[in-house]
Amino acid sequence: MEIPRIAILIPAFNEAVAIGGVVASFHAALPGAVVYVYDNNSTDGTAAAARAAGALVRGESLQGKGHVVRRMFADIEADAYVLVDGDGTYDAAKAPEMVRLLLDEQLDMVNGQRVEMAEAAYRRGHRTGNRVLTGLVRAVFGDRIKDMLSGYRVFSRRFVKTFPALTSGFETETEFTIHALDLMMPLAEVKVDYRERPAGSASKLRTYSDGLRILRTIVVLVKEERPLQFFVLTGVLLLLFGIGLGVPVVTDYLATGLVPRLPTAVLATGIIMIAFLSFVCGLILDSVARGRKEAKRLAYLAIPRWQADAGD
């Protein structure tokens, strides 16, 4: 029986208070796994604390979780990858179940759906923001994920080596989810305890600015992966706006034979033309997106899945 190689990936920025406990808890939960901590320019001794706890410590100079994820996925070879935040809010005891589910069911992603163990686990606005943003993605890409912004996931090698990793910050969780949903990868979600941070540590997530960046990422990915829906919706809105501007002009013309508001008439005509141009762009880009999706699917299938034994 072949033993799967398991890598535990922990991106960390100024998590000296919590990182030692996180490393120790995952060592205990998955004794055969290798724990990697990628220090993202910390100034509080995070790297030293992780090294003392038994992790392999590496660094990434580009600031942002997305940059760290890109580097980890490129550098590390394994059969199953456990990605978890270094803030001590996630339950390491769930990792064996998540890894076993990934390997036994031949899945590509197992998402840790957070269950609050304390009211203070979520900062103000985070709970509502997560529901709204997750709802947007579920509406467009399918309702297979309930907690899109979870920082606790297990990935297959197929997922990791075909993930584009184009974002730079906390938007990377959104990119994970949409990548899996768009390629219709087999996935699952497991409920995990979500605790408040240890005393003395602070969240790096900025509620409003990072929330807007995540929303922008969703819009961009909808445009890239669902261009027909995106541009048809844009075209419909423009068409309605143009008609709204044009109806009074047409009414005046039918009544008097004159066009007293010529600038409004020109504006309405231009907006309606742009609306039809948006429809055409959607049709063309939908074909382009289909070709890109086929290429991504072929790249995904080129990565062999993990096999428990030679006869599988």
N, C-alpha and C positions, 0 to 999 in steps of 0.2 A: 504494500500500500504506500503510495507516494504521499509524503507529508507536505502540505501546502506551506509556502513561504508567506508569512504574514508580517506586514510592516505597519507600525503605528506612527502616524504622521501628526505632529503637533506644531502648528505655527504659533509663534509667541513673540509678543512685544511688551516689554515691561511687566512680566508676570512672575517676578521673583518670589512673591508671597505664595503663589499657588502651584507653580510648575513642579516643584519637588514632589508634592503629594500626587499630582496628576501622573507623573512618570511612574512613581511607586505603585499606584493603584492599577495601572495598565500592565505593568510587569507582573503583578500578582494575578490579574484576570487572565492574561494570555502569556504564560511563562515562556513559550517558545517563540514569541514574536520579538522583532527588533524595534526598539523605540527610537524614533528620530525626532529631535527638536530643532526646528529651524528658527534661529534667532533673527528678528527683523529690526536690527539697530537698537536693541535695548540698552538702556543706560543704568539699570538698577541691579545688575548681577544675575539676570535671568539665565544666561548661558552657564555660569558657574554653578548655579543651583541645579540646573538640569543635568549637567555633567556629574555632579556629586550624587545625584539620584540614580545614575546608571544609564542615562540616555546618550546616544550618539548625537553630538551637537554640530550643526552646520549653520551657515549664515546666508542671508540674502540682503543685499544692500539696497535694492529698490524697495521703497516703502509702500506697504499695502498688502493685505492678505491675498489678493489675487496674484500678485507677483510671487509671493511665497509658494502658493499652490502650484503655479506654473513650474517653478524650480523643483519642487518636491516630485511632481509627477514626471518630470523629465529625468531626474537623477536616479530615482530609486526603482529597483526591479523586485517585484513580488508577485504572488498569485492573488492575494487579497490585501487591500489597503484600508486601514481604519484611520479616518480623519477626524480629529477632535480638537476643540479649542483648548488652550492651555490655562483656562481661568478657573478650573475646578468646579464647574457648574453641572457637568454631566456624569452619569453613573457608569464607571468602568465595568461594573459587574454585568452589564448588558452586552458587552463586547463579544463574549463567546457565543451567545445566542445569535447575534447579528451576523457574525462570521460564519457560523454553522448554517444559517439560513441561506446566506449568499452562495456557499459552496454546494450544499445539498440540493438546492433548488435551481442551481445554475443561473443565478440572478446577476445583474450588473450593478445594481445599487440597492442598498438597504438604508432607508432614511430613519433617523431617530426622531420620532414625533414627541415633542416635549410635553411632559405632564408636570405642572408646577407643584413643588413640594412646599413652597412658601410664597406668600403674596408678594414679597420683595424680589422674587426671582426675575421678574420682568420689570424693567424701568418704565416710568410713565410714558405712555404713548406707544411702547413697543408691541404690546399685545394687540392693540387695535390696528397698528400699522402692518403687523404680520398677517392678520386676517384679511385686510383689504388687499394687500399685494398678492398674497396666496390666492385669493379669490379671483383676481384678474388673470393670473396664469392658468388657474383651473378652467376658467371660462373659455380661454383661447386654445389651450393645449391639452385639455382633458383633466378630469378630476381624480387622478390617481395618487396625488400627494396632498396631504392635509397641513403639513408644516414645511413650507418651502424654504424658510430661512434658518432651519436647524443647522448647527455647527457640528453635528455628530452623525457621521455617515460611514458606511462600508462600501467599497467599490471593488469591482473586478479589474483584472489587468486590461481586459478589452475596453472598459470605460476609460481608465486612466490614460492609456496610450492613444486614444482617439479623441480625448477631450481638448478642444481648441484653446481654452484658458486665455481669453482675450481681454478680460476685465482686470482691473488693478486693485480694487478694494473689496469691501464686504458684498459687492454685487456678485461675487463668485458663486455664492449659494444659489442665486437666481439662475446663473448660467448652468450650474450642475443640473438643476431641475429641468430646465427647458431642453438641454441637450438630451437627457434621458427620455423625456416625453416626446420630443420631436422625432427621435429615431425609434420610438416604440420599444425601448429596451425593457426586458423583464425586470421588475423592481418590486420592492415591498417596503412596508413601513412598520416599525416596531415602537411601541410606547416606551419612553425612557424617562426616568426621574430627572427633573430640572431644578437645581438648587440655586440659592442666592450665592453670590461670590463670597470668598473668604474675607474676613475683616482686613482692611488695609489695601485691598486691590480695587481697581476702578475699571469700568467698561470703557473700551476704546470706540465703541459705536456711538456716533453722533446722531441723535434721533431724527432731526429734520434734514440736515444736509445729506446724510447717508441714505435716508428714506427717499429723498428726491433722486439721488444717484441710482438707487435700485429701481425706482419708477422709470427713470430714463432708460435704464438697461432693458426693462421689460418692453418698452415702446420700440427700442431699436431692434430687439430680437424678434418681436412680432413683425416688424417691417421686413427683416431679413428672411425669416422662416415662413411667414404667412403673408406674402406681399399682396396676394389677390384680395384677401379680407381687409388688409390695411388700406390699400388704395381705393377699393370700392367704398369703404366707409368714409374715407376722406372725400371721395368724389360725390357721394350722396350729400354730405354736409355742405360742400361747396355749391352743389346744384340747388339745394333748398335755399341757401343764402342768396344765390343769384336770382332765383325765382322771386324770393321775397323783395329784392330790390327792383326787379323788373315789372312786377304786376302793376304797381301804381303808374308806371310810365306807359305801359300798354293800355291801361284803362283810360288815361288822359288822351292818348292818341285816338282810341276808338270813339271817344266822346267829342273831341275837338278837331281831330286831324292834325294836331300839332304835337311836337315833342319838346315841351318847355324845359325839361330837366335832362338835357343832352349828356352832361357828365355822368349822371346816374345810369342812363341807358348804356353808355359805353362801358361803365364799370360792371353792370349786370351781365352784359354780353361777354366781357372778358372772363368773369368768374365762371360763367357757364361753360365757356370753352376750356378753361383750366379743369373743370370738373370732368368733362369728357376725356381730356388728356390723362387725367388721373386714372380713369377706367382702363384706358389703353395701356398705361404703364403697369397697372396691376396684372393685366393679362400677359404682357411680355415677361415681367419679372417673375411671375408664377412659374413659367417654363424654366427660367434660369434657376430658380430656387429648387425646382424638382431635380434638375441635373446636379446641383450641389448636394442635395440630399442623397441621391443615388451614389455619388462619389464617397460621401461620408459613410454610407451604409456598407459599401464595398471595403473601405478602409477598416471599419469595425469588424467585418467578417474575416478579414485577413489575419487578425490576432487570434490565435488558437485559445479556446476555453480551457480552464483547468480541468484535468482528468484525474479522478481518484485512483485509477489504475490503468494499465495498458489496455485492458479489455473494454473499458468504458466507451 
